Amino acid sequence: MNRYSLAKRCLAEALGTAWLVLMGVGTAVISGAIPWVGVTGVAIAFGLSLLTAAYTFGSISGCHINPAVTIGFWVAKQFSSKDVLPYIGSQILGGIWGVLSCF
């Protein structure tokens, strides 16, 4: 049994996904205008944003951040069936939120 409510875990998933999209995709977008960022800068941005999300939200929701990860845990029977759709919905909404934050 999780010690956090489903709502709190879904919020953590949405925030973690939004953070990854905002920082990772945001860096990829600006790399076109700032040539010194380059591929290495984008890779570092994705890595650091995923690392900080994992440390921040990992103890709350497991920090899946990606529907494929959630489905993988479910297929491996490491994740409750009733939580799959709320997690995926939260990740999608978090991704949209992260993209909209780039503007």
C-alpha positions as CSV (number, residue, x, y, z in Angstrom):
1,M,0.0,0.0,0.0
2,N,1.3,3.4,-0.9
3,R,1.6,6.0,1.9
4,Y,0.5,8.8,-0.5
5,S,-2.9,9.2,-2.0
6,L,-3.5,8.6,-5.7
7,A,-4.2,12.3,-6.2
8,K,-0.8,13.3,-4.6
9,R,1.0,10.6,-6.7
10,C,-0.7,11.8,-9.9
11,L,0.3,15.4,-9.1
12,A,3.9,14.3,-8.6
13,E,3.8,12.5,-12.0
14,A,2.3,15.6,-13.7
15,L,4.9,17.9,-12.1
16,G,7.8,15.6,-12.9
17,T,6.7,15.2,-16.5
18,A,6.1,19.0,-16.9
19,W,9.6,19.6,-15.5
20,L,11.3,17.1,-17.9
21,V,9.5,18.6,-20.9
22,L,10.0,22.2,-19.9
23,M,13.7,21.8,-19.2
24,G,14.6,19.1,-21.8
25,V,12.5,20.1,-24.7
26,G,12.9,23.8,-23.8
27,T,16.7,23.4,-24.1
28,A,16.3,21.6,-27.4
29,V,14.2,24.4,-28.7
30,I,16.6,27.2,-27.7
31,S,19.6,25.2,-29.0
32,G,18.6,26.3,-32.5
33,A,19.0,29.9,-31.5
34,I,22.0,29.5,-29.2
35,P,24.6,27.4,-31.1
36,W,26.9,26.7,-28.2
37,V,24.2,24.7,-26.4
38,G,24.5,21.9,-29.0
39,V,23.6,18.3,-28.6
40,T,25.7,17.9,-25.5
41,G,23.9,20.7,-23.8
42,V,20.5,19.2,-24.7
43,A,21.6,15.8,-23.4
44,I,22.8,17.3,-20.1
45,A,19.5,19.3,-19.7
46,F,17.5,16.1,-20.2
47,G,19.7,14.1,-17.8
48,L,19.7,16.7,-15.1
49,S,16.0,17.4,-15.3
50,L,15.2,13.7,-15.1
51,L,17.7,13.3,-12.2
52,T,16.2,16.2,-10.2
53,A,12.7,14.9,-10.9
54,A,13.6,11.5,-9.7
55,Y,15.1,12.9,-6.5
56,T,12.2,15.2,-5.9
57,F,9.2,12.9,-6.8
58,G,10.6,9.4,-6.8
59,S,9.7,8.8,-3.2
60,I,6.1,10.0,-3.8
61,S,5.1,8.4,-7.1
62,G,8.0,6.3,-8.3
63,C,8.7,9.1,-10.9
64,H,7.7,7.1,-13.9
65,I,7.3,10.3,-16.0
66,N,6.7,8.3,-19.1
67,P,3.6,6.2,-20.0
68,A,5.8,3.5,-21.4
69,V,7.5,3.1,-18.0
70,T,4.1,2.9,-16.3
71,I,2.9,0.3,-18.7
72,G,6.2,-1.6,-18.3
73,F,5.8,-1.8,-14.6
74,W,2.1,-2.9,-15.0
75,V,3.1,-5.6,-17.5
76,A,5.7,-6.8,-15.1
77,K,3.0,-6.9,-12.4
78,Q,4.9,-4.3,-10.3
79,F,2.1,-1.7,-10.6
80,S,-1.6,-1.7,-9.7
81,S,-4.0,-1.9,-12.6
82,K,-6.3,0.7,-11.1
83,D,-3.5,3.3,-11.0
84,V,-2.3,2.9,-14.7
85,L,-4.8,5.2,-16.4
86,P,-4.6,7.9,-13.7
87,Y,-0.8,7.9,-14.0
88,I,-0.9,8.0,-17.8
89,G,-3.4,10.8,-17.8
90,S,-1.3,12.8,-15.3
91,Q,1.8,12.2,-17.5
92,I,0.0,13.4,-20.6
93,L,-1.4,16.5,-18.8
94,G,2.1,17.2,-17.3
95,G,3.6,17.0,-20.8
96,I,1.1,19.4,-22.2
97,W,1.7,21.7,-19.2
98,G,5.4,21.6,-19.8
99,V,5.1,22.5,-23.4
100,L,2.7,25.3,-22.7
101,S,5.2,26.6,-20.1
102,C,7.8,27.0,-22.9
103,F,5.8,29.8,-24.5
